[in-house]
């Protein structure tokens, strides 16, 4: 077994949908990025890739490539899962934290868990997502953006 950690943060921008964990969240701003800006999936991809010593999300899906402009981050996650399988690994469990002052995310977490479990070909019980604030401190507290941390445990694939 191996453990990996991932982190991502993006600033808010107007006229962009807010997507977190593959779920569209009603909010007046979304996250500025080359892809859809889903910081939760980006942190998760980095945690999974890191656990398998396969580099990071930028190495596999560079923001300098037009082919990833605006891409749904769920496509990236499914690709990462395929890369893990090709390297002899499978997801054991993942634990993630979204850090956002606004919007309130608790109502959306069950759907995020379902989507990510499906995309990772995992049991729902292997996917943990939490949300917290920074109590109005820093760039997140000023509602300038959102960040996410992810920890992933991967296991040698069974035949």
C-alpha positions, -999 to +999 in steps of 0.1 A: +000+000+000+010+036-006-002+070+005-003+102-015-013+138-008-027+165-032-035+201-029-050+227-053-064+262-051-080+285-076-093+321-075-129+330-081-139+346-114-172+359-127-192+343-155-178+308-148-198+279-133-185+266-099-178+229-102-165+210-071-163+172-069-180+170-103-211+188-090-223+222-103-227+244-072-250+275-074-228+305-068-222+339-083-186+330-093-167+300-105-130+290-103-106+304-129-085+277-145-074+261-178-098+232-172-132+235-154-113+245-122-125+216-100-100+220-072-113+189-054-107+166-083-074+182-091-062+176-055-075+140-057-057+133-090-024+146-075-029+125-044-035+093-065-007+100-089+017+109-061+009+077-042+018+057-073+049+078-079+035+088-113+042+125-111+015+151-108-016+163-127+004+190-146+028+164-160-001+143-174-025+171-184-005+203-189-022+236-189-001+246-219-021+221-240-052+233-258-066+198-256-073+203-219-088+238-222-122+237-204-120+199-199-143+183-174-120+172-145-139+140-142-124+130-175-090+136-160-098+116-129-110+086-149-077+088-169-057+088-136-076+057-125-067+040-157-030+050-153-031+035-117-046+003-130-020+000-158+007+004-130-008-023-109-027-001-083-062+004-072-079+029-049-081+018-012-097+050+001-096+087-002-101+115+023-106+151+010-112+185+025-126+215+006-117+249+021-142+276+012-157+305+031-186+305+006-208+289-006-219+264+020-211+230+006-226+204+030-258+198+009-236+189-021-212+165-005-233+133-008-236+138-046-198+146-048-191+113-030-213+093-053-197+108-085-161+104-073-168+068-061-182+060-095-154+076-114-128+058-092-146+025-095-147+025-057-172+018-030-190+049-016-176+040+018-141+045+005-147+082-003-147+109+024-153+145+017-154+173+043-158+211+039-145+238+062-138+275+062-109+296+074-130+317+097-127+346+074-088+346+074-067+348+043-076+347+006-102+320+012-117+339+041-119+370+019-138+348-006-112+352-033-110+315-040-113+278-029-087+252-020-088+215-015-066+188+001-068+151-007-051+121+008-053+088-010-044+052+000-038+029-030-033-008-029-017-034-051-044-045-076-058-079-071-059-103-101 
